[in-house]
């Protein structure tokens, strides 16, 4: 009797194995399955926006985006203790033993599949930074770039992960798009940052 049962299990096990592969990351037009946790009263460090995989690999990926993100997060969630990139850079300048380039983080895994737990070197970097500024959470814009429409306009899309610094667990991940605008305009960066802040704090 055991043999027929085993035969019936084989196709089931094969199906489970086939369905257990990594899911691709969502797009800007897909709502994340989960809401971000309430960050009120918490210290959250905000890392600079990292460049999109197909964008320029040096400098700020979208002009003014980091500044706009800082403004809108402070505006929409004043009860959160935000530690913004400019503050992190000043603190790192005073801590030469901590060698972390916050503008070149190892975030490539987020471009390939859904990530639930980060590994080194990103985990080590966020852990050290979190310890330095006493932040349990890190908001990491793992990708930001310009997406062009056929009519010549476009929008800024930002992929962002909220990560627990001491465990490396990804608490929330989503891709947020700003309003259609002219490339390089202040509207493009501001609307993308406002949409990101609304998603994180709403």
Long-range contacts (C-beta under 8 A, 24 or more apart in sequence): 22-112, 22-113, 22-114, 23-113, 23-114, 24-113, 24-114, 25-110, 25-111, 25-112, 25-113, 25-114, 25-159, 25-173, 25-175, 26-173, 26-174, 26-175, 27-175, 28-147, 28-157, 28-175, 28-176, 28-177, 29-177, 30-175, 31-174, 32-172, 32-173, 32-174, 34-172, 35-172, 36-162, 36-171, 36-172, 36-199, 36-200, 36-201, 37-162, 37-171, 37-172, 39-77, 39-80, 39-137, 39-200, 39-201, 40-77, 40-79, 40-80, 41-79, 41-80, 41-81, 42-80, 42-81, 42-136, 42-137, 43-80, 43-81, 43-83, 43-133, 43-134, 43-135, 43-136, 43-137, 44-80, 44-81, 44-82, 44-83, 44-135, 44-136, 44-137, 44-138, 44-139, 45-82, 45-83, 45-88, 45-129, 45-130, 45-133, 45-135, 45-137, 45-138, 45-139, 45-165, 46-70, 46-73, 46-82, 46-83, 46-84, 46-85, 46-138, 46-139, 47-85, 47-88, 47-102, 47-105, 47-138, 47-139, 47-140, 47-141, 48-85, 48-102, 48-103, 48-141, 49-141, 49-143, 49-144, 49-158, 50-103, 50-104, 50-105, 50-107, 50-140, 50-141, 50-142, 50-143, 50-144, 51-143, 51-144, 51-145, 52-143, 52-144, 52-145, 52-157, 53-108, 53-111, 53-143, 54-145, 55-145, 55-146, 61-143, 61-144, 61-145, 62-144, 62-145, 62-146, 62-156, 62-188, 62-189, 62-192, 63-184, 63-189, 64-186, 64-189, 64-190, 65-141, 65-144, 65-156, 65-158, 65-189, 65-192, 65-193, 68-189, 68-190, 68-192, 68-193, 68-194, 69-141, 69-193, 69-196, 69-197, 71-193, 72-190, 72-193, 72-194, 72-196, 72-197, 72-198, 73-139, 73-197, 73-200, 73-201, 75-197, 76-197, 76-198, 76-201, 76-202, 77-197, 77-200, 77-201, 80-201, 83-133, 83-135, 87-133, 88-129, 88-133, 91-132, 91-133, 92-132, 95-132, 98-128, 98-129, 98-132, 100-125, 100-128, 100-129, 102-129, 105-140, 105-142, 107-140, 107-142, 107-143, 107-161, 110-142, 110-143, 110-159, 110-161, 110-173, 111-142, 111-143, 114-173, 115-161, 115-170, 115-173, 116-169, 116-170, 117-167, 117-168, 117-169, 117-170, 118-163, 118-168, 118-170, 119-168, 122-168, 123-168, 126-163, 126-165, 126-168, 127-165, 127-166, 127-168, 129-165, 130-165, 130-166, 131-165, 135-165, 136-164, 136-165, 136-166, 137-162, 137-163, 137-164, 137-165, 137-171, 138-162, 138-163, 138-165, 139-163, 139-200, 141-196, 144-192, 146-183, 146-188, 147-177, 148-183, 149-180, 153-180, 153-181, 153-182, 153-183, 154-180, 154-181, 154-183, 154-188, 155-179, 155-180, 155-181, 155-188, 155-191, 155-192, 156-188, 156-189, 156-191, 156-192, 157-192, 158-192, 158-193, 158-196, 160-196, 160-199, 160-200, 162-200, 172-200, 174-199
